[in-house]
């Protein structure tokens, strides 16, 4: 959490999101714990629990991840994954 980071001299920055093929995580900055922000289309909470090595808490109110816009897909393809390893050109949506 914030106090732990500050004690380490890290009173700035830090990760905001972790984007995976199954979900998007964010962080509770006060507690210092990762949490599920949204679950990708086609992934059930049970599947996510089975594939994760830590307690995800209550997932009943977690929304589905919104599909990326065409502009976001273009940015992902050119800036993040120009070789098409993570997001092949024929993928339009999650």
ROFI-122490 format. One record per residue (C-alpha): x, y, z. Coordinates in steps of 0.2 Angstrom, whole numbers, plus 2048, in hexadecimal, padded with zeros to 3 digits. Layout:
BEGIN
XYZ;...
END
This chain:
BEGIN
800800800;805812800;80D811811;81880280C;81D80B7FC;82181B806;82C811812;83680A804;83881C7FD;82C8197EF;81F8277F3;81B8297E0;81581F7D2;81380C7D2;8098017C7;7F78067C3;7F07F77B9;7F67E57B4;7EE7E07A3;7ED7CE7A0;7E47C3793;7D77BF7A0;7D47CE7AA;7DA7E07AF;7E07E27C0;7E27F27CA;7E97F67DB;7E17FC7EB;7EE8097EF;7EA80A801;7EB7F8805;7F87F47F8;7EF7E57F1;7EB7E17DF;7D97DE7DA;7CF7DA7CB;7C97E97C2;7C07E07B3;7BE7CF7AC;7C17CC799;7B27C678E;7B17B378E;7BA7B179F;7B07AB7AE;7B47B07C0;7B779E7C3;7C479C7B5;7CD7AC7BB;7CE7A47CD;7D47947C6;7E279D7BD;7E77A97CA;7F37A47D9;7EB7B07E6;7DB7B57ED;7D17C07E2;7C37C47EE;7B17C67E9;7AF7C77D6;79C7C97D6;79C7DB7D2;7AB7DC7C6;7A67E27B5;7AB7DB7A4;7BA7E379C;7B57EF78E;7BA7EB77C;7C87F6776;7C4803769;7CB803758;7D781175D;7DC80776D;7DF7F7762;7EA801756;7F4808764;7F67F776C;7FC7F075B;8087FD757;80F803768;80D7F4773;80D7E4768;8147E9757;8197D7753;8077D1756;80D7C4763;7FF7C9770;7F27D0765;7F17C9753;7EB7D4745;7DB7CA743;7D57CD755;7C87DB755;7C27D9767;7C47CF777;
END
